[in-house]
């Protein structure tokens, strides 16, 4: 794909996604003229770029949809469900074509516009209103195929002296509605006569337009684009890695300088040490700023992801015969771009399961004294160094005992596992688990929620479930805002340096020599509550020495993790493990002293370090 086509595809995909959001909003508020105009402009813009790239099928779909919305906003056609459905189908066709191009399909290999889509759009356009006569002329102009905007410089008419018709050029590249409408001419000959017979004032206006265009001073009323450039993600990742390494090098240099300062320097060495200290301090500050600035370039609002789901919910609810509203909050919350891109499939699985398993039919909800129209909420917010994403439904909730029985019957657990409701809810993440007897096109094959947990943990996140029978279910995802740098607490056990994500650390406590015992498990009272004490070294396979320091871990079932010592806190540049998979370890890093540090998984800590214990049992 050449650079020009690639740029068009990226921008048009954003417009196509926004179109779907606007259409669903228009379905709820048919009289919203701002939304009508926004949809019209989006299809108009995509059509212009598609015409410039010779994408004929996309041009045809956009042109018909543009005509439809021109009729809608002028009142010739009412905003009906049929019109919205036709526009959504057109938007989907355009998005499919753009996705195919983005995946490497050659433009001449794209599919043609389906006849069914053409018929849907044509039928929607021909649903004329009562007062057709006053707007007949305008409708005729709207239905006439317009020159493609991007191709306007090539197609613009020429005056007798061979120069371009700059006024026609200007009107071609200016968004509709920006300039006063030109009076319709009866024939091409009469238009040429009017140009030659123009008054001096009109000639001056044409020259002004020409001068304005050549000087790039035209101000349009279309939404202003940000002054930005697109950078290949691979290049950005390389830059981020270099920035992280520079911070690491600066930290190590600072440690070496601190060790050197213990020695006495006389004579000419003293001012050199002073200059070296100042230079390293400045280098450390600039490298940190570089790292933060680079990280900021990868941050994107989750709204970019959330805006794809309203249409999914609408169509799936219709297929299942259920009435559902999707409420979105916190779309402005920013998170690493890699996380945004990878969360689409997990969230799709969660929303589909909520609709198919959680939400009841309208009749069932009425019988349960609920509103016949269900609600699914998708919410995001920032909490310390993590981003939280919550999916909540007001459906029938989850039956913990039924989940246990189903997992036992499938041989996924034994009868003594998953004793608490929280543990039972986690069974839905087991590969092959499903409560459906017969698989459907929506769910029931036992792979969806397993994919969800795998995707979340791949980005050092964790997912929890809370549910109340008859009330609803909540899925809560916790992810690091920045994937490359993680605030950690450095601890030591059996001489090994380990890092715990600060998102789970509540506080550090001193451990006694002896503990109370409950069921054979050592317990320590912390703030009046008895918490089990677990040895980090023993869980990971080390030989614990004298573990007299405890870390209170924030989890659904809080506990204390015992270690030999705490070495402080540090923002570490994490390198994921790619060749091996070690339970409980998510990656490695280098401390300021250059020592190799193993980073403990966030989900491993939140799950109570149970994975390793089960393996070693």
C-alpha positions as CSV (number, residue, x, y, z in Angstrom):
1,X,0.0,0.0,0.0
2,X,1.5,3.4,-1.0
3,X,1.7,6.2,1.6
4,X,-1.2,8.2,0.1
5,X,-3.6,5.3,0.2
6,X,-2.4,4.3,3.7
7,X,-3.1,7.8,5.0
8,X,-6.6,7.8,3.4
9,X,-7.4,4.4,4.9
10,X,-6.4,5.4,8.5
11,X,-8.3,8.7,8.4
12,X,-11.4,7.1,6.7
13,X,-11.5,4.3,9.2
14,X,-11.8,6.9,12.0
15,X,-14.6,8.7,10.1
16,X,-16.4,5.4,9.5
17,X,-16.3,4.5,13.2
18,X,-17.6,8.0,14.1
19,X,-20.4,7.6,11.6
20,X,-21.8,4.5,13.3
21,X,-21.7,6.4,16.6
22,X,-23.6,9.3,15.1
23,X,-26.2,7.1,13.4
24,X,-27.0,5.3,16.7
25,X,-27.3,8.7,18.3
26,X,-29.6,9.9,15.5
27,X,-31.8,6.9,16.0
28,X,-32.5,8.1,19.5
29,X,-32.8,11.8,18.5
30,X,-34.1,12.0,15.0
31,X,-34.4,15.8,15.0
32,X,-30.7,16.4,15.8
33,X,-29.6,18.5,12.8
34,X,-26.0,18.7,14.1
35,X,-25.7,14.9,13.9
36,X,-27.4,14.8,10.5
37,X,-24.9,17.3,9.2
38,X,-22.0,15.4,10.8
39,X,-23.0,12.1,9.1
40,X,-23.4,13.9,5.8
41,X,-19.9,15.5,6.1
42,X,-18.3,12.2,7.0
43,X,-19.7,10.4,3.9
44,X,-18.9,13.4,1.8
45,X,-15.3,13.4,3.0
46,X,-14.8,9.6,2.5
47,X,-16.3,9.9,-0.9
48,X,-13.9,12.6,-1.9
49,X,-10.8,10.5,-0.8
50,X,-12.2,7.3,-2.3
51,X,-12.8,9.1,-5.7
52,X,-9.2,10.3,-5.6
53,X,-8.0,6.8,-5.0
54,X,-10.3,5.4,-7.8
55,X,-12.3,3.2,-5.3
56,X,-15.5,3.1,-7.3
57,X,-17.6,0.8,-5.1
58,X,-16.9,3.0,-2.0
59,X,-17.7,6.1,-4.0
60,X,-21.0,4.7,-5.1
61,X,-22.0,3.7,-1.5
62,X,-21.0,7.0,-0.1
63,X,-22.7,9.0,-2.9
64,X,-26.0,7.2,-2.4
65,X,-25.8,7.6,1.4
66,X,-24.8,11.3,0.9
67,X,-27.9,11.8,-1.2
68,X,-30.0,10.1,1.5
69,X,-28.7,12.4,4.2
70,X,-29.1,15.4,2.0
71,X,-32.8,14.5,1.7
72,X,-33.0,13.8,5.5
73,X,-31.5,17.1,6.5
74,X,-33.7,19.1,4.1
75,X,-36.9,17.3,5.3
76,X,-37.6,15.5,2.0
77,X,-37.3,12.2,3.8
78,X,-38.2,11.5,7.5
79,X,-35.6,9.9,9.8
80,X,-37.0,6.3,9.9
81,X,-35.6,3.1,11.2
82,X,-35.3,2.0,7.6
83,X,-33.2,5.0,6.8
84,X,-30.9,4.4,9.8
85,X,-30.6,0.7,8.9
86,X,-29.6,1.6,5.3
87,X,-27.0,4.1,6.5
88,X,-25.6,1.6,9.0
89,X,-25.3,-1.0,6.2
90,X,-23.5,1.5,4.0
91,X,-21.2,2.4,6.9
92,X,-20.5,-1.3,7.4
93,X,-19.7,-1.8,3.8
94,X,-17.4,1.1,3.7
95,X,-15.6,0.0,6.9
96,X,-15.2,-3.5,5.4
97,X,-13.6,-2.1,2.3
98,X,-11.3,0.1,4.3
99,X,-10.3,-2.9,6.6
100,X,-9.6,-5.0,3.5
101,X,-7.3,-2.3,2.2
102,X,-5.7,-2.0,5.6
103,X,-5.0,-5.7,5.5
104,X,-3.2,-5.5,2.2
105,X,-6.0,-6.2,-0.4
106,X,-5.3,-4.4,-3.7
107,X,-7.8,-1.7,-4.6
108,X,-8.7,-3.5,-7.9
109,X,-9.5,-6.7,-5.9
110,X,-12.1,-5.1,-3.7
111,X,-15.7,-6.4,-3.9
112,X,-18.3,-4.4,-5.8
113,X,-21.2,-2.6,-4.1
114,X,-23.9,-5.2,-3.3
115,X,-27.2,-4.8,-5.1
116,X,-29.1,-5.3,-1.8
117,X,-27.3,-2.3,-0.3
118,X,-28.0,-0.2,-3.4
119,X,-31.7,-1.1,-3.2
120,X,-31.9,-0.3,0.6
121,X,-30.4,3.2,0.0
122,X,-32.5,3.8,-3.0
123,X,-35.7,2.8,-1.3
124,X,-34.9,5.0,1.7
125,X,-34.3,8.0,-0.6
126,X,-37.6,7.4,-2.5
127,X,-39.6,7.7,0.7
128,X,-40.5,11.3,-0.2
129,X,-42.2,13.6,2.3
130,X,-45.6,15.4,1.6
131,X,-44.1,18.7,0.6
132,X,-42.0,17.5,-2.4
133,X,-42.6,20.4,-4.8
134,X,-40.8,23.2,-3.1
135,X,-37.6,21.2,-2.8
136,X,-37.8,19.4,-6.1
137,X,-35.1,21.5,-7.7
138,X,-32.7,21.1,-4.8
139,X,-33.4,17.4,-4.7
140,X,-32.6,17.2,-8.4
141,X,-29.2,18.8,-7.8
142,X,-28.5,16.5,-4.9
143,X,-29.3,13.4,-6.9
144,X,-27.0,14.4,-9.7
145,X,-23.6,12.7,-9.2
146,X,-21.1,15.3,-8.0
147,X,-17.5,15.6,-9.0
148,X,-15.2,13.9,-6.6
149,X,-13.6,16.5,-4.4
150,X,-10.1,15.2,-4.4
151,X,-10.2,14.9,-8.2
152,X,-11.5,18.4,-8.6
153,X,-8.1,19.9,-9.7
154,X,-8.1,17.5,-12.7
155,X,-11.8,17.9,-13.5
156,X,-12.3,21.6,-13.0
157,X,-13.5,23.5,-16.1
158,X,-11.2,25.8,-17.9
159,X,-11.9,29.3,-19.0
160,X,-11.5,30.4,-22.7
161,X,-7.9,31.6,-22.1
162,X,-6.9,28.1,-20.8
163,X,-6.8,29.0,-17.1
164,X,-8.6,27.0,-14.4
165,X,-12.1,28.1,-13.3
166,X,-10.9,29.0,-9.8
167,X,-14.4,29.7,-8.5
168,X,-15.6,26.2,-9.5
169,X,-12.4,24.8,-8.0
170,X,-13.0,26.7,-4.7
171,X,-16.6,25.5,-4.5
172,X,-15.5,21.9,-5.2
173,X,-13.1,21.7,-2.3
174,X,-15.2,23.6,0.2
175,X,-17.6,21.6,2.4
176,X,-21.3,21.9,1.5
177,X,-23.1,24.7,3.3
178,X,-20.0,26.8,3.8
179,X,-20.6,29.1,0.8
180,X,-23.9,30.5,-0.6
181,X,-25.5,28.1,-3.0
182,X,-24.7,28.9,-6.7
183,X,-27.8,29.5,-8.9
184,X,-28.6,26.5,-11.0
185,X,-27.7,27.1,-14.7
186,X,-29.9,25.7,-17.4
187,X,-27.1,24.7,-19.8
188,X,-23.3,24.6,-19.9
189,X,-23.3,27.2,-22.7
190,X,-25.3,29.7,-20.5
191,X,-22.7,29.2,-17.7
192,X,-19.8,30.1,-20.0
193,X,-21.7,33.2,-21.2
194,X,-22.3,34.3,-17.7
195,X,-18.6,33.9,-17.0
196,X,-17.6,36.1,-20.0
197,X,-20.3,38.6,-19.2
198,X,-19.4,38.9,-15.5
199,X,-19.2,42.4,-14.1
200,X,-15.7,43.7,-13.1
201,X,-16.7,43.2,-9.4
202,X,-17.4,39.5,-10.1
203,X,-14.0,39.2,-11.9
204,X,-12.3,40.7,-8.9
205,X,-14.1,38.2,-6.6
206,X,-12.8,35.4,-8.8
207,X,-9.3,36.7,-8.7
208,X,-9.6,37.0,-4.9
209,X,-10.6,33.4,-4.7
210,X,-7.7,32.4,-6.9
211,X,-5.2,34.4,-4.8
212,X,-6.6,33.0,-1.6
213,X,-6.2,29.5,-2.8
214,X,-2.7,30.0,-4.1
215,X,-1.7,31.6,-0.8
216,X,-3.2,28.7,1.2
217,X,-5.3,31.2,3.2
218,X,-8.7,29.5,2.8
219,X,-10.5,29.0,6.1
220,X,-13.1,26.3,6.1
221,X,-15.8,25.7,8.6
222,X,-15.1,21.9,8.7
223,X,-13.7,20.6,12.0
224,X,-10.1,21.6,12.3
225,X,-7.6,18.8,12.3
226,X,-4.9,18.6,14.9
227,X,-1.4,19.5,13.8
228,X,0.1,16.1,14.0
229,X,1.9,13.5,12.0
230,X,1.5,9.7,11.9
231,X,4.4,7.6,13.1
232,X,4.8,3.9,12.5
233,X,4.2,2.0,15.7
234,X,7.4,0.0,15.4
235,X,9.5,3.2,15.3
236,X,7.6,4.5,18.3
237,X,8.3,1.3,20.2
238,X,12.0,1.6,19.4
239,X,12.1,5.2,20.6
240,X,10.3,4.2,23.8
241,X,12.8,1.4,24.4
242,X,15.8,3.7,23.8
243,X,14.3,6.3,26.2
244,X,13.8,3.6,28.9
245,X,17.4,2.4,28.5
246,X,18.6,6.0,28.8
247,X,16.8,6.4,32.1
248,X,18.2,3.1,33.3
249,X,21.8,4.2,32.3
250,X,21.3,7.6,34.1
251,X,20.1,5.8,37.2
252,X,23.1,3.5,37.2
253,X,25.4,6.5,36.7
254,X,23.8,8.2,39.7
255,X,24.5,5.1,41.8
256,X,28.2,5.0,40.7
257,X,28.5,8.7,41.4
258,X,27.1,8.3,44.9
259,X,29.7,5.6,45.5
260,X,32.5,7.8,44.2
261,X,31.4,10.7,46.5
262,X,32.5,8.6,49.4
263,X,36.1,9.2,48.4
264,X,37.9,12.4,49.0
265,X,39.0,14.4,45.9
266,X,41.6,17.2,46.2
267,X,43.1,19.6,43.8
268,X,41.9,19.6,40.2
269,X,39.7,16.5,40.9
270,X,37.3,18.4,43.2
271,X,35.9,20.8,40.5
272,X,35.8,17.9,38.0
273,X,33.6,15.9,40.4
274,X,31.4,18.9,41.0
275,X,30.9,19.4,37.2
276,X,30.3,15.6,36.8
277,X,27.7,15.6,39.5
278,X,25.9,18.6,37.9
279,X,26.1,17.1,34.4
280,X,24.7,13.7,35.5
281,X,21.9,15.4,37.4
282,X,20.9,17.3,34.3
283,X,21.3,14.2,32.0
284,X,19.1,12.2,34.4
285,X,16.4,14.9,34.4
286,X,16.4,15.2,30.6
287,X,16.3,11.4,30.1
288,X,13.3,11.1,32.5
289,X,11.5,13.9,30.6
290,X,12.3,12.2,27.3
291,X,10.9,8.9,28.6
292,X,7.7,10.6,29.9
293,X,7.2,12.5,26.6
294,X,7.7,9.3,24.6
295,X,5.2,7.4,26.8
296,X,2.7,10.2,26.3
297,X,2.8,9.7,22.5
298,X,1.5,6.1,23.0
299,X,-1.4,7.1,25.3
300,X,-4.9,7.1,23.7
301,X,-8.4,7.5,25.2
302,X,-10.3,4.3,25.6
303,X,-13.2,6.1,23.9
304,X,-11.6,5.2,20.6
305,X,-12.3,1.6,21.6
306,X,-15.7,2.1,23.4
307,X,-17.3,3.9,20.4
308,X,-17.2,0.6,18.4
309,X,-19.6,-1.2,20.8
310,X,-23.0,0.6,20.6
311,X,-23.7,-0.9,17.1
312,X,-22.5,-4.3,18.3
313,X,-24.9,-4.2,21.2
314,X,-27.8,-2.9,19.0
315,X,-27.5,-5.7,16.4
316,X,-26.8,-8.5,18.9
317,X,-29.8,-7.4,21.1
318,X,-32.0,-7.4,18.0
319,X,-30.8,-10.9,17.0
320,X,-31.5,-12.2,20.5
321,X,-34.8,-10.5,20.8
322,X,-33.8,-8.5,23.9
323,X,-34.1,-4.8,24.7
324,X,-30.8,-3.3,25.9
325,X,-29.2,0.1,26.4
326,X,-25.5,0.5,26.5
327,X,-24.2,3.3,28.8
328,X,-20.6,4.5,28.4
329,X,-18.7,6.5,30.9
330,X,-15.0,7.6,31.2
331,X,-14.3,7.4,27.5
332,X,-11.6,10.2,28.0
333,X,-9.5,7.9,30.3
334,X,-6.1,7.4,28.6
335,X,-4.2,4.1,28.4
336,X,-1.3,2.7,26.4
337,X,-2.1,2.3,22.7
338,X,-1.1,-1.4,22.8
339,X,-3.7,-2.0,25.5
340,X,-6.4,-0.2,23.6
341,X,-5.7,-2.3,20.5
342,X,-5.7,-5.6,22.4
343,X,-8.8,-5.0,24.5
344,X,-11.3,-5.1,21.6
345,X,-11.7,-8.9,21.5
346,X,-11.9,-9.4,25.3
347,X,-14.5,-6.7,25.6
348,X,-16.5,-8.1,22.7
349,X,-16.6,-11.5,24.4
350,X,-17.6,-9.9,27.7
351,X,-20.4,-7.9,26.1
352,X,-21.7,-10.9,24.1
353,X,-21.7,-13.1,27.2
354,X,-23.5,-10.4,29.2
355,X,-26.2,-10.2,26.5
356,X,-26.6,-13.9,26.0
357,X,-26.1,-15.3,29.5
358,X,-26.8,-12.3,31.8
359,X,-29.6,-10.3,30.3
360,X,-33.1,-11.8,30.5
361,X,-35.8,-11.5,27.9
362,X,-38.4,-8.7,28.3
363,X,-41.0,-11.1,29.6
364,X,-38.6,-12.6,32.2
365,X,-37.6,-9.2,33.4
366,X,-41.2,-8.1,33.8
367,X,-42.0,-11.3,35.8
368,X,-39.0,-10.4,38.0
369,X,-40.4,-6.9,38.6
370,X,-37.6,-5.3,36.5
371,X,-37.8,-2.8,33.6
372,X,-38.3,-4.7,30.3
373,X,-35.3,-2.8,28.9
374,X,-32.0,-3.9,30.4
375,X,-28.9,-1.8,30.9
376,X,-25.2,-2.7,30.3
377,X,-22.7,-0.2,31.5
378,X,-19.1,0.2,30.2
379,X,-17.0,2.4,32.4
380,X,-13.3,3.4,32.6
381,X,-11.4,5.4,35.2
382,X,-7.8,5.9,36.4
383,X,-6.8,4.6,39.8
384,X,-3.2,5.3,40.9
385,X,-1.0,3.8,38.2
386,X,-3.7,1.6,36.8
387,X,-6.7,2.0,34.5
388,X,-9.9,0.3,35.6
389,X,-12.5,-1.0,33.1
390,X,-15.8,-2.2,34.4
391,X,-18.6,-4.0,32.5
392,X,-21.8,-4.2,34.5
393,X,-25.2,-5.6,33.6
394,X,-28.5,-5.6,35.6
395,X,-29.4,-9.2,34.5
396,X,-30.0,-12.3,36.4
397,X,-26.6,-12.6,38.0
398,X,-24.4,-15.8,38.4
399,X,-25.3,-18.9,40.4
400,X,-22.1,-19.9,42.2
401,X,-23.3,-23.4,43.0
402,X,-24.4,-24.0,39.4
403,X,-20.9,-22.9,38.3
404,X,-19.2,-25.4,40.7
405,X,-21.5,-28.2,39.6
406,X,-20.9,-27.6,35.9
407,X,-17.1,-27.4,36.4
408,X,-17.1,-30.6,38.4
409,X,-19.2,-32.4,35.8
410,X,-16.8,-31.4,33.0
411,X,-13.9,-32.6,35.0
412,X,-12.3,-29.1,35.2
413,X,-12.1,-29.1,39.0
414,X,-12.6,-31.6,41.8
415,X,-15.4,-31.4,44.3
416,X,-13.3,-29.7,47.0
417,X,-12.2,-26.7,44.8
418,X,-13.8,-23.3,44.4
419,X,-15.3,-23.2,47.9
420,X,-16.0,-19.5,48.0
421,X,-18.3,-17.7,45.6
422,X,-15.4,-15.5,44.4
423,X,-13.5,-18.7,43.5
424,X,-16.6,-20.1,41.8
425,X,-17.0,-17.0,39.6
426,X,-13.4,-17.4,38.5
427,X,-14.3,-20.8,37.0
428,X,-15.8,-19.0,33.9
429,X,-12.3,-18.3,32.8
430,X,-11.3,-22.0,32.6
431,X,-10.7,-23.2,29.1
432,X,-13.6,-25.2,27.9
433,X,-16.0,-24.0,30.6
434,X,-19.6,-23.0,29.6
435,X,-23.0,-23.2,31.2
436,X,-24.7,-23.6,27.9
437,X,-25.9,-27.0,26.9
438,X,-26.0,-26.2,23.2
439,X,-23.5,-23.8,21.5
440,X,-25.0,-20.9,19.5
441,X,-23.6,-18.3,17.2
442,X,-23.1,-16.0,20.2
443,X,-21.6,-18.2,22.9
444,X,-21.5,-21.7,24.4
445,X,-18.2,-23.1,23.1
446,X,-16.2,-22.4,26.3
447,X,-13.5,-20.3,24.7
448,X,-14.6,-16.7,25.1
449,X,-13.9,-15.9,28.7
450,X,-10.6,-17.9,28.6
451,X,-9.5,-15.5,25.8
452,X,-10.5,-12.6,28.0
453,X,-8.3,-13.6,31.0
454,X,-5.4,-14.5,28.7
455,X,-5.4,-11.1,27.0
456,X,-5.7,-9.2,30.2
457,X,-2.8,-11.1,31.9
458,X,-0.6,-10.8,28.8
459,X,-0.6,-7.0,29.6
460,X,0.2,-7.6,33.3
461,X,-3.4,-7.0,34.3
462,X,-6.0,-8.8,36.4
463,X,-9.7,-9.4,36.1
464,X,-12.3,-10.0,38.9
465,X,-16.0,-10.8,39.0
466,X,-18.7,-9.7,41.4
467,X,-22.2,-11.0,41.0
468,X,-25.5,-11.2,42.9
469,X,-28.2,-13.6,41.9
470,X,-31.2,-11.8,40.5
471,X,-29.4,-8.4,40.5
472,X,-26.6,-8.5,38.0
473,X,-22.9,-9.1,37.3
474,X,-19.8,-6.9,37.3
475,X,-16.5,-7.6,35.5
476,X,-13.6,-5.4,36.7
477,X,-10.4,-5.3,34.7
478,X,-7.3,-3.6,36.2
479,X,-4.5,-2.8,33.7
480,X,-1.3,-0.7,34.0
481,X,-1.6,2.7,32.4
482,X,1.9,2.3,31.0
483,X,3.1,-1.1,29.8
484,X,6.8,-0.4,29.6
485,X,7.3,1.3,33.0
486,X,5.9,-0.1,36.2
487,X,6.1,1.4,39.7
488,X,7.3,-1.4,42.0
489,X,8.5,-2.3,45.5
490,X,11.8,-4.0,45.4
491,X,12.1,-7.0,47.9
492,X,14.6,-9.7,48.5
493,X,14.2,-13.4,49.4
494,X,17.0,-16.0,49.5
495,X,19.4,-13.4,48.0
496,X,17.1,-12.9,44.9
497,X,15.8,-9.5,44.0
498,X,12.1,-9.4,43.2
499,X,9.7,-6.6,42.3
500,X,6.0,-6.3,43.4
501,X,3.7,-4.0,41.4
502,X,2.8,-1.1,43.7
503,X,-0.9,-1.4,42.6
504,X,-1.2,-4.3,45.0
505,X,1.0,-3.1,47.9
506,X,-0.9,-1.6,50.8
507,X,1.8,-1.3,53.4
508,X,4.9,-2.9,55.0
509,X,4.6,-4.6,58.5
510,X,7.1,-6.2,60.8
511,X,6.5,-9.9,61.3
512,X,6.9,-11.7,64.7
513,X,8.9,-14.8,65.3
514,X,5.7,-16.9,65.9
515,X,2.2,-16.7,64.5
516,X,-1.2,-17.7,65.4
517,X,-2.4,-20.7,63.4
518,X,-5.8,-21.1,61.8
519,X,-6.3,-24.4,59.9
520,X,-2.6,-25.0,59.8
521,X,-2.1,-21.6,58.1
522,X,0.0,-18.9,59.9
523,X,-2.1,-15.8,60.6
524,X,-1.3,-12.2,61.7
525,X,-3.7,-9.6,62.9
526,X,-3.4,-6.4,60.8
527,X,-5.6,-3.5,61.8
528,X,-7.8,-5.9,63.7
529,X,-8.4,-8.4,60.9
530,X,-6.7,-11.8,60.8
531,X,-4.7,-12.1,57.5
532,X,-3.0,-15.3,56.3
533,X,0.8,-15.1,55.9
534,X,2.3,-16.6,52.8
535,X,6.1,-17.0,52.1
536,X,7.0,-15.5,48.7
537,X,10.2,-17.4,48.7
538,X,8.5,-20.7,49.4
539,X,5.8,-20.1,46.8
540,X,8.4,-19.3,44.0
541,X,10.7,-22.2,45.0
542,X,13.4,-20.4,46.9
543,X,14.8,-21.3,50.3
544,X,13.5,-18.6,52.7
545,X,16.0,-17.4,55.3
546,X,14.7,-15.1,57.9
547,X,11.5,-13.6,56.6
548,X,10.7,-10.9,59.1
549,X,9.1,-8.3,56.8
550,X,5.5,-8.6,55.6
551,X,3.8,-6.9,52.6
552,X,0.1,-6.4,53.0
553,X,-1.4,-7.3,49.5
554,X,-4.6,-5.6,48.3
555,X,-6.7,-8.4,46.8
556,X,-10.3,-9.6,47.0
557,X,-9.1,-11.8,49.9
558,X,-6.2,-9.7,51.5
559,X,-3.2,-11.5,52.8
560,X,0.4,-10.8,53.9
561,X,3.4,-11.8,51.8
562,X,6.6,-12.5,53.9
563,X,10.0,-11.6,52.5
564,X,13.6,-11.2,53.8
565,X,13.9,-7.5,53.2
566,X,12.5,-4.5,51.4
567,X,15.0,-2.5,49.3
568,X,12.7,0.5,48.5
569,X,10.7,1.4,45.4
570,X,11.6,2.0,41.8
571,X,10.0,2.6,38.4
572,X,11.3,-0.3,36.4
573,X,11.5,-0.8,32.6
574,X,10.0,-4.2,32.2
575,X,11.2,-6.7,29.5
576,X,8.6,-9.5,29.0
577,X,9.6,-13.2,29.2
578,X,9.4,-14.4,25.6
579,X,11.2,-17.8,25.5
580,X,10.0,-19.3,28.8
581,X,6.9,-19.1,30.9
582,X,7.3,-19.1,34.7
583,X,4.2,-19.1,36.9
584,X,4.1,-15.9,38.9
585,X,6.8,-14.0,36.9
586,X,5.7,-11.5,34.2
587,X,9.1,-10.1,33.1
588,X,12.5,-8.9,34.1
589,X,14.2,-5.6,34.7
590,X,17.4,-4.0,35.8
591,X,17.8,-2.2,39.1
592,X,19.7,1.1,39.4
593,X,22.7,-1.0,40.6
594,X,22.5,-3.1,37.4
595,X,21.1,-6.2,39.2
596,X,18.6,-8.4,37.4
597,X,15.2,-8.2,39.0
598,X,12.3,-10.6,38.5
599,X,8.9,-8.8,38.3
600,X,5.9,-10.6,40.0
601,X,2.7,-10.8,38.0
602,X,-0.2,-8.6,39.1
603,X,-2.8,-11.2,38.5
604,X,-0.7,-13.8,40.4
605,X,-0.7,-11.5,43.5
606,X,-4.4,-10.7,43.2
607,X,-5.3,-14.4,42.9
608,X,-3.5,-15.0,46.2
609,X,-0.4,-16.7,44.7
610,X,-2.5,-19.8,44.2
611,X,-1.3,-20.9,40.8
612,X,2.2,-21.8,42.0
613,X,0.9,-23.4,45.2
614,X,-1.4,-25.7,43.2
615,X,1.5,-26.7,40.9
616,X,3.9,-27.5,43.7
617,X,1.3,-29.4,45.7
